[in-house]
């Protein structure tokens, strides 16, 4: 199963959102060996509304995380 017609798996999508919520940037997350490139992530965001919503929530949590620092 893939997200948004890309090679991004549900497990990778979950990991991306968790790492973003923990304060990391997408650029940093995509440098991890288990995560595909940013272009794949951006394509998945365009093609899958559920993933886009999860990603938006993760970014909101990241902003709250950074504000607490």
N, C-alpha and C positions, 0 to 999 in steps of 0.2 A: 504494500500500500504506500502511496506517495501523497505528498501535500501539494495541491495546486498544479498537478500535472508535471511536477519536477522530480528530481531524485531525492528530495528531502523526505525523510521518514518521519512518522509521528514521534518516535523516540528522540530524533534530532530536534524536532520542533519544540518538544517539551524542554529539552536541555537548553536550547537557545533562550527560551522564555525564562527559565530558572536563572540562568547566568546573567541575563539582562536585569532581572529583578534584584539580583545580588549586587548590582552596581556597575557591571561591566558594559562596555560599548559593544555594538555589533561588530565593529572592526576587530576588536580584541577576541570576541567569541569565535569569529570566523577564522582566526589564526589557529584555533585548536584543531588537532588532527582528526577529531571525530565529527567535525562540522563542515559542511560544504561552503563554497565561496559566497560572498555577499550578493553577487548577482543571482545566484540560485535562490537565496533567501528572499531577495526583493521580488523575484518572479513568483515565488510561492505566496508571498503576501498579496500580490495582485490577483492570484488565481484562487485563493481560498479565504473566504470571509471569516471562517472560524479561527484560522491561524492568525489572520490580521487582528481579530479581536483579542486573542490571547497575547499577541505581541504588544498591542496598545496598552493592555492592562499591565504587562511586565514593565513597559517604559514608565508608566505612572508610578509603579512601585519603586522603580529605580530613582525617580525624582524624589520620592519621599525618603528613600534610603540616603540619598546624598544630602538632603535637607537636614537629616538627623545627625550627620557627621559634624 
